[in-house]
Amino acid sequence: MNTTWIDISVPLQTGMVHWPGDPAVQIARTSDIARGDHANVSTIVMGAHTGTHIDAPLHFLEAGAGIGEMPLEAVIGPARVVAVPDRRIGRAALEALDPQPGERLLFKTSNSDADWVLHPFQEDFAHIALDGAELLAARGVRTVGVDYLSVGGFRTDGTAVHRTLLGAGIWIIEGLRLLHVPPGAYDLICLPLRLVHGDGAPARAVLRPR
């Protein structure tokens, strides 16, 4: 069995897709050896919810925990990558997957059919529907990961899905790159930047087949 770690993070780069209204990604050298400076130093301007990132409860819940309070066990440990063809992942599709208490579930959808990082923002991306989020909350799932910039839809279910999952203590990983990842059992490591009072943070996510 291949036990090599697989990087499922989106590469951060200027001009990449971002959520409408969030700051665009700008990465630039402020010091450059090629210009005669002693070292290369870059500045990074971006929203906290761009690329591969983790949502903290504080993102949608006024009194919710910040990203610095995230238990490491939420994003380190066994995880299951599941393929779901539905554009709106509802209760029926999730019941067929039989989510377990404490499970870390990563959803591979039609979003992963293309490398979306440099494409224009797609409003009709596949996402979890509200009744699906309610089932995940009722089953006591620990972590949910998705392969686009939001676990909920752009025009429907977005806020309600976030509040349902985060309010149930489920941590959310968004912006995963699952194009070449087959469904199955993996070990997951996904660590966000430790931002004080952060509503979310960019993260590096890797998988290893179990």
C-alpha positions in Angstrom: 0.0 0.0 0.0 1.2 3.5 -0.8 1.9 5.3 2.5 3.1 8.5 1.0 1.5 11.7 2.4 -0.7 13.5 -0.2 -0.9 17.3 -0.1 -4.6 18.3 -0.5 -4.0 22.0 0.1 -4.6 24.7 -2.6 -1.5 26.5 -3.5 -1.7 30.2 -2.6 -1.0 32.6 -5.4 -1.8 36.1 -6.6 -5.0 36.1 -8.7 -6.5 32.9 -7.3 -10.2 32.5 -6.8 -11.7 33.9 -3.6 -15.1 34.4 -2.1 -16.9 37.4 -3.6 -16.4 40.5 -1.3 -13.3 39.0 0.5 -9.9 40.6 -0.2 -8.2 39.3 -3.3 -4.9 37.4 -2.8 -1.8 39.5 -3.3 1.6 38.1 -2.7 4.6 40.4 -3.4 8.2 40.7 -2.6 9.0 43.8 -0.5 12.7 42.9 -0.4 14.4 41.0 -3.2 18.0 39.7 -3.5 17.7 40.2 -7.3 17.3 43.9 -6.6 20.3 44.1 -4.3 18.5 43.4 -1.0 20.1 41.2 1.6 17.1 38.7 1.7 13.9 37.9 0.1 10.9 39.0 2.1 7.2 38.8 0.9 4.0 40.4 2.0 0.7 38.4 1.9 -2.7 40.1 1.7 -5.7 37.8 1.7 -8.9 36.9 3.6 -8.8 34.3 6.2 -11.3 32.2 4.3 -9.4 31.8 1.1 -7.8 28.7 -0.4 -7.6 25.7 2.0 -8.8 27.0 5.4 -10.6 26.1 8.6 -13.7 27.8 9.9 -13.9 28.5 13.6 -17.3 28.7 15.3 -16.6 32.4 15.7 -17.0 32.8 11.9 -20.8 32.5 12.3 -21.5 32.4 16.0 -20.9 35.6 18.0 -19.8 33.8 21.1 -18.2 30.9 19.3 -14.6 29.7 19.9 -11.8 31.2 17.8 -9.4 29.3 15.6 -6.8 29.4 18.3 -9.1 27.3 20.6 -9.5 24.5 18.1 -8.7 21.1 19.6 -5.9 19.5 17.6 -7.8 16.2 17.6 -10.4 17.8 15.3 -8.0 17.8 12.4 -5.5 15.1 13.2 -6.5 11.5 13.0 -8.4 9.0 10.8 -10.6 10.5 8.1 -12.9 9.2 5.4 -13.0 10.6 1.9 -16.4 10.0 0.3 -17.5 10.7 -3.2 -20.9 12.3 -3.6 -22.4 13.1 -7.0 -25.2 15.4 -5.7 -24.9 19.1 -6.2 -26.9 19.6 -3.0 -25.8 16.9 -0.5 -28.9 16.2 1.5 -30.1 13.9 4.2 -30.8 10.9 1.9 -27.3 11.0 0.4 -25.7 11.3 3.8 -27.8 8.6 5.4 -26.4 6.2 2.8 -22.9 7.1 3.9 -23.8 6.2 7.6 -21.8 9.0 9.3 -20.4 7.9 12.7 -20.0 9.9 15.9 -16.6 11.5 16.1 -15.9 10.9 12.4 -13.9 13.2 10.1 -15.6 13.3 6.7 -14.1 14.8 3.6 -16.5 15.2 0.7 -15.3 14.8 -2.9 -17.9 16.2 -5.2 -18.1 17.5 -8.8 -16.1 20.5 -7.6 -13.1 18.3 -7.8 -13.6 17.5 -11.5 -11.4 20.4 -12.4 -8.5 22.4 -10.7 -10.7 25.3 -9.7 -8.0 27.5 -8.1 -7.4 29.9 -11.0 -10.9 29.7 -12.4 -13.5 32.4 -11.9 -15.7 32.0 -8.8 -18.5 29.5 -9.5 -21.8 30.3 -7.8 -23.4 26.8 -8.4 -20.7 24.7 -6.6 -21.7 21.5 -4.9 -22.4 21.9 -1.2 -24.2 20.4 1.8 -27.9 21.2 2.1 -29.4 22.2 5.4 -31.1 18.9 6.0 -27.8 17.2 5.3 -26.0 19.5 7.9 -28.7 18.7 10.4 -28.1 14.9 10.0 -24.3 15.4 10.4 -25.0 17.4 13.6 -27.4 14.7 14.9 -24.9 12.0 14.2 -22.1 13.8 16.1 -19.6 14.0 13.3 -16.4 15.8 14.5 -15.1 17.4 11.3 -16.4 18.1 7.8 -14.2 18.9 4.8 -15.3 20.1 1.4 -13.7 20.7 -2.0 -14.7 24.3 -2.6 -14.7 27.6 -0.7 -17.9 26.9 1.4 -19.6 24.0 3.0 -23.0 25.7 2.3 -24.3 27.1 -0.9 -23.7 30.6 -2.3 -27.4 31.6 -2.7 -29.1 28.9 -0.5 -28.3 27.3 2.8 -24.9 29.0 3.3 -25.4 30.7 6.6 -27.8 28.1 8.0 -25.4 25.2 7.2 -22.5 26.9 8.8 -24.4 27.7 11.9 -25.9 24.2 12.2 -22.5 22.5 11.9 -20.5 25.0 14.0 -23.2 25.2 16.6 -23.0 21.4 17.0 -19.3 21.5 17.6 -18.3 20.4 14.1 -15.1 21.9 12.7 -15.2 22.8 9.0 -12.4 22.5 6.5 -13.0 24.3 3.2 -11.1 24.6 -0.1 -9.6 21.1 -0.2 -7.9 19.8 -3.4 -9.2 16.3 -3.9 -8.9 15.9 -7.6 -6.5 13.0 -7.5 -7.6 11.5 -4.2 -9.7 8.2 -4.4 -12.4 7.7 -1.8 -11.3 5.6 1.1 -9.7 5.7 4.6 -6.9 8.0 5.4 -4.9 9.7 8.1 -5.5 13.4 8.1 -3.4 16.3 9.3 -4.8 19.8 8.7 -3.3 22.6 10.9 -4.4 26.2 10.7 -2.5 29.3 11.6 -2.9 30.1 15.3 -4.6 33.5 14.9 -5.7 35.1 18.2 -9.5 35.6 18.1 -9.5 34.3 14.6 -12.8 33.4 12.8 -10.8 31.1 10.6 -7.3 30.6 9.2 -5.5 29.3 6.2 -4.3 25.7 6.7 -2.0 23.0 5.2 -3.8 19.7 4.8 -2.3 16.3 4.0 -3.6 12.7 3.8 -2.0 9.3 4.0 -3.8 6.1 3.0 -4.5 3.8 5.9 
